[in-house]
Amino acid sequence: MKLENAHTARIAFAILLAVVLLVPAFAQNGFRGNGPGQGISTNVQPVTPAEAQSLAFMREEEKLARDVYQKLFEKWNLTTFRNIAASEDRHFNAIGNLLTRYSVADPARDTQPGIFVDPALTALYTELMAKGELSLKDAVEVGILIEQTDIKDLKTALTATTKVDIQRVYTNLLNGSFQHLEAFETALEICTLPAAASSPSAR
């Protein structure tokens, strides 16, 4: 009986010693459920050329949406533009975080409205602003066009990556674009009512 007790005591002591030794090691290496511990960095697999190109394009496309909506809010004072411009700015920053994480060159270093590395986006910005300044109805139609384009491009971007974090951001942006599209479609219905463009309730 004494031998069994002694054996049990040795096993308990060994387990206790293992716990004492392993817990600090787990803490040091970040096994806390909140990411890596102090001094430990998470390995990030480099993005493929297709992923880098997609991230850069989506960064500028989010900038285009934000820039257009901010300008159209200044022109028409429609709160839908102000609210969605703020959302697009968050989308813009979310893509920027991915660019930093994966060391992809940021094409949106120039924060001036309407300035893009991609010349096609510069031309599109000019075209959209020209239409958006014609009337409130035209401006809302610009919002619908931008969101429809964003949805299409985000769906394409999702197929171009296998990285979970990038997919998560694209999915969040896609859900946001669907909500923005719905908001603009509702605003368009209001704009098509008689005298809606001049009515304070439409704004």
SVG drawing of the C-alpha trace seen along z (x, -y; Angstrom):
<svg xmlns="http://www.w3.org/2000/svg" viewBox="-45 -73 56 75">
<polyline fill="none" stroke="black" stroke-width="0.4" points="0.0,0.0 2.9,-2.3 4.6,-1.5 1.4,-2.4 1.1,-5.7 4.7,-6.5 4.2,-5.7 1.1,-7.8 2.9,-10.7 5.8,-10.5 3.4,-10.6 1.6,-13.6 4.9,-15.4 6.0,-14.7 2.7,-16.1 3.0,-19.2 6.6,-19.7 5.6,-19.4 2.8,-22.0 5.2,-24.4 7.7,-24.1 5.3,-24.2 2.9,-27.0 5.6,-29.8 6.6,-28.3 3.1,-28.3 2.6,-31.9 5.9,-33.0 4.9,-31.4 1.5,-33.0 -0.9,-30.1 -3.3,-32.5 -6.0,-32.6 -5.1,-36.2 -2.3,-35.8 1.5,-35.6 3.1,-36.4 5.6,-39.2 8.5,-39.0 6.9,-36.3 5.7,-37.2 3.2,-35.3 4.6,-33.9 2.8,-35.5 3.0,-33.7 3.8,-36.1 0.9,-37.0 0.9,-35.8 1.2,-38.3 -2.5,-37.9 -3.4,-38.6 -1.1,-41.7 -2.6,-43.0 -6.1,-42.5 -5.3,-44.2 -3.8,-47.2 -6.8,-47.5 -9.4,-47.2 -7.5,-49.8 -7.9,-52.3 -11.5,-51.3 -12.5,-51.9 -10.8,-55.3 -12.7,-56.1 -16.0,-55.3 -15.1,-57.4 -13.9,-60.3 -17.0,-60.4 -19.4,-60.1 -17.7,-62.8 -17.9,-65.2 -21.5,-64.4 -22.4,-64.9 -20.9,-68.4 -22.9,-69.0 -26.3,-67.6 -26.2,-67.4 -27.8,-63.9 -27.0,-62.1 -26.8,-58.8 -23.6,-60.0 -22.1,-61.1 -22.9,-57.9 -21.7,-55.6 -18.5,-57.7 -17.6,-57.1 -18.2,-53.3 -16.0,-53.4 -13.3,-55.0 -13.3,-52.1 -13.2,-49.7 -10.3,-51.7 -8.4,-51.4 -9.1,-47.6 -7.5,-47.1 -4.6,-49.3 -4.0,-47.1 -3.7,-44.1 -1.3,-45.9 0.9,-46.6 0.6,-43.1 1.7,-41.6 4.3,-44.4 2.4,-45.3 3.1,-48.8 0.2,-51.2 -1.1,-52.8 -3.2,-55.3 -0.3,-57.2 -1.6,-60.4 -4.8,-61.1 -6.0,-63.9 -9.5,-63.1 -9.6,-61.8 -5.9,-60.9 -5.2,-57.3 -2.2,-55.2 -4.6,-53.3 -5.4,-55.7 -8.7,-53.9 -9.9,-54.8 -8.8,-58.4 -10.9,-58.6 -13.8,-56.8 -13.7,-59.3 -14.0,-62.2 -16.8,-60.5 -18.8,-59.7 -18.4,-63.2 -19.6,-64.8 -22.8,-62.7 -23.2,-63.1 -23.2,-66.9 -26.1,-67.0 -28.9,-66.3 -29.6,-64.5 -31.1,-61.6 -27.9,-61.3 -25.8,-61.4 -27.7,-58.6 -27.5,-56.6 -23.7,-57.1 -23.8,-55.5 -25.7,-52.5 -23.2,-52.1 -20.3,-52.2 -21.8,-49.6 -22.7,-47.3 -19.1,-47.5 -17.7,-47.0 -19.8,-43.9 -18.7,-42.4 -15.0,-43.2 -15.1,-41.9 -16.6,-38.6 -13.7,-38.3 -11.2,-39.2 -12.5,-36.5 -11.7,-33.9 -8.1,-35.2 -7.0,-34.4 -6.9,-31.4 -5.8,-33.5 -8.4,-33.4 -7.7,-37.0 -8.0,-38.5 -11.2,-36.5 -12.6,-37.7 -12.0,-41.4 -13.3,-41.0 -16.4,-39.2 -17.1,-42.0 -16.6,-44.6 -19.0,-42.7 -21.7,-42.6 -21.2,-46.3 -21.6,-47.0 -24.9,-45.1 -26.1,-47.3 -24.9,-50.4 -26.6,-49.4 -29.9,-48.9 -29.6,-52.3 -28.9,-54.0 -31.8,-52.1 -34.1,-53.4 -32.8,-56.9 -33.4,-56.6 -37.1,-55.7 -37.4,-58.9 -35.6,-61.0 -38.1,-59.9 -41.0,-61.2 -42.4,-64.5 -40.3,-67.5 -38.1,-65.2 -34.9,-66.9 -36.0,-70.2 -37.8,-68.8 -36.0,-69.0 -37.4,-65.6 -35.5,-64.0 -32.3,-65.1"/>
</svg>
